[in-house]
Amino acid sequence: MRIKKRFTGHYQKGFMPWTHEEADHNLIEVLESWPVKPCKVLEPGCGTGTDAIWLAKAGFDVTACDVVEIPLNIAKENAKKMKADVQFLRIDFLNENIENAPFDLVFDRGYFHSYRTPGKRKKLARRVASVLTDDGLWLSLVGSCDSPPRQSGPPMRSAKNIVDAVEKHFEIQFLRAGFFGGRNKPGARIWICLMKKRTFHTC
Ligand SMILES: C[S@@+](CC[C@H](N)C(=O)[O-])C[C@H]1O[C@@H](n2cnc3c(N)ncnc32)[C@H](O)[C@@H]1O
């Protein structure tokens, strides 16, 4: 449970540079353009819940989970203020079962990229596939290594890191470069990866 300890420490110190006040524009754009209609969605590693709240307000049936209590308390408070109906759960998504699976869509922003080893990222991809319906989609926003060297900022993963982890369980619909953040405030470089659960295994 090293990742839980790491994030608990961050939240206890108030170090949470990934928090954002507006829903990530990449989420909104992909849902509009693919398109993905309101459906049953899970956001693992939801943090303070900004995107989960936006999804609920947009008509999605939303479950959101995090392994740390501190951001979940903030998320619940924000959802109450916004009158958004989100089921927030404190669970370790990598290791614990989630009661109301299956979901039509999984969305994560910066959760997949938090895993430092290929083995953990593969395990996460397997877990995501296991909670999706057949044909279910996974949209993941992942910090990109196509940035100059820097001391801080999101983890830097390569396109290959993503493909290696997910391809066994997912057909990649697209994998493209972009930026975290709101429409008018581009942040760090990321990968935007939309995947569909595999129903056959030739890879
Ligand atoms: C980089 S933060 C991103 C938070 C949020 N998605 C956002 O963009 O604001 C990653 C989140 O994943 C959570 N997390 C880490 N390991 C987890 C696990 N095993 N199960 C559920 N959540 C986890 C952390 O506590 C943290 O809130």
The ligand as a Gaussian input file, in Angstrom:
#p B3LYP/6-31G(d) Opt

LIG

0 1
 C       -2.874000      12.577000      -9.091000
 S       -4.265000      12.350000      -8.070000
 C       -5.589000      12.791000      -9.194000
 C       -6.888000      13.095000      -8.478000
 C       -8.033000      13.534000      -9.403000
 N       -8.321000      12.544000     -10.398000
 C       -7.736000      14.864000     -10.042000
 O       -7.378000      14.900000     -11.219000
 O       -7.860000      15.880000      -9.345000
 C       -4.428000      10.551000      -7.991000
 C       -5.493000      10.096000      -7.018000
 O       -5.538000       8.662000      -7.018000
 C       -5.794000       8.244000      -5.684000
 N       -5.400000       6.840000      -5.550000
 C       -4.144000       6.362000      -5.491000
 N       -4.163000       5.022000      -5.356000
 C       -5.468000       4.650000      -5.322000
 C       -6.122000       3.386000      -5.200000
 N       -5.425000       2.245000      -5.064000
 N       -7.482000       3.353000      -5.210000
 C       -8.184000       4.514000      -5.352000
 N       -7.611000       5.743000      -5.459000
 C       -6.259000       5.813000      -5.452000
 C       -4.989000       9.209000      -4.843000
 O       -5.381000       9.229000      -3.493000
 C       -5.247000      10.519000      -5.578000
 O       -6.380000      11.185000      -5.074000

